[in-house]
Amino acid sequence: MPVLQADLLEKLTETKYLSVDNYESYRAIMRLFYLEHQKMHYQLDKDTVLQLLRNHPMFTEYSAAQLTLDLDQLTTWKSLTTVQDPHRHYTIADFKNRRFQYMMSPAAVEIERMTVALENLSVSSASLSPSSFRRLQAGLREMNELENMELIEVQSWWRDIQGDFQRLSQNYQDYLREFYGPSMEKRMNAGEFVAYKHHLIHYLEGYIQDLQHSAAQIGAQLDAYSTEQIAQMLDLVTRSELEVVPHPKSAQPSWQEVRSRCEGVWQSLTSWFTGPAPTSRQVLDVTNKVISDVVQNAALLVQLENMGVSNKAELHHLLTLFASCQSLQEAHRLSAMVFGAQQARRYSINAGQDPDRMDRSIYDEPPLMHTVQPRLRTYKPRMERNGFADKSAEKARQREKILAEEQALKQQVLHYIQGGKVDFALVRDPIPPSVRTTLLSWVAQANLNSDRRSHTEYGQSYRLHSRGGELCIPCTDGTLTMPDCVLIFEEDGYV
């Protein structure tokens, strides 16, 4: 594991001018120095800086004393360095003022270059070029020839592999950032996005085809290398990093540090193309999702546009019809036809209706009568006083029917009592469901008592005797599986 150096954890005073309270003047001064630095004007005096600043409308009232304070502060932060003016001093005032030439420090040049890149970050357009895949394939084919190369060639090969892989990952991330950014969101809501959609989908589909084809080939190449080949390659790359690339003696990295860094790069490259869930598959899924979003958004825009055109023409036609109405009553009828009834009540009743027919109009249906009652708490329906009908004869018929059914059931049940007992093992004829229910209720009643005795609904006393095991009894609706038991009745089954 690499160890953090102490000097990397120190405070960077060169970046203070970017976020302090008076950052406008500091940043303007540093940007002027950077622009002049690009023109190879490395050293500027105070008068030149003041003249350049006053060319901007914001600094027309900027004074020389204020510039002196700002330059001294930037020098304190090590953003600027001073060089003594070589001209001779002819007056004591010139000697006391000690005119200096100012120039940017190397750190300030890089910081200002970074700010310019950040300002133009949204302007740059990322591209999903398949050339990185092809260069990676060609570079991986040369891996078997590293033993015959010089270390400087190995170093160049490794830098090319890293650069292609870095560009591949960076371009993909930049493109997604650009697509899901606010600028693309505004573009997707614009009308011209429909025309832009065809070009974008064609572009992404081509990238997907190259990704599917190249990712599979690169993954096969990486899987074909053995562990020994990868270890030998990493050793050669580590040697080239240590022996070819010049390092200061005080900052010379160790073998383990360089080897660990190279292994991390190789593992990232491998996980991008191989494994159960490679990054290339995620890239493919996200790109397909982008295409789906683009198509859906374009379809919605087209639908909205067509809807707007259709509604406009329809409203124009309706307004023309209303304008041609001769009276208010005619306008009311037209409104009812176009917009429907303004106030409607719908009722739903449970009434028999004829089957629907396609050739039958609603006006041909017979009217249905429904009594509506008021929704009041104090409302009570009117009670009609009528006499009741004599239903004694009907009740007598029902009673006789029930008694006959009970008597028939009793005869069927008593038929199974043979020799003062009901032995379920001897049953051969199918038992009807009603008889089976009665016999099983007798078994259940005896099981509920501790002495395993009970009485039937016909006044008979019996006890339950279990013999263990199970038996199957035929029934009219199937086969009953129950414990093997016997119902033994007292006094030969009769009370």
Secondary structure, DSSP 4 states (H G I P E B T S, - for coil): -PPPPGGGGS--GGGGGGTSTTHHHHHHHHHHHHHHHHTT---EEHHHHHHHHHTSGGGTT--HHHHHHHHHHHHHTTSEEEEE--SPP-SHHHHHHT-EEEEE-HHHHHHHHHHHHHHTTTTS-----THHHHHHHHHHHGGGGGGGS-HHHHHHHHHHHHHHHHHHHHHHHHHHHHHSSHHHHHHHTSTTHHHHHHHHHHHHHHHHHHHHHHHHHHHHHHHHS-HHHHHHHHHHHHHHHHHTS---GGGPPPHHHHHHHHHHHHHHHHHHHSSSS-HHHHHHHHHHHHHHHHHHHHHHHHHHHHHHHHHHHHHHHHHHHHHT-SSHHHHHHHHHHHH--SS----------PPP-TT--GGGSPP---------TT--PPPP-------HHHHHHHHHHHHHHHHHHHHHHHTT-BTTEEEGGG--SPBPHHHHHHHHHHHHHHHHSTT-EEE-TTS-EEEEEEEEEEEEEEETTEEEEEEEEEEEEGGGG--
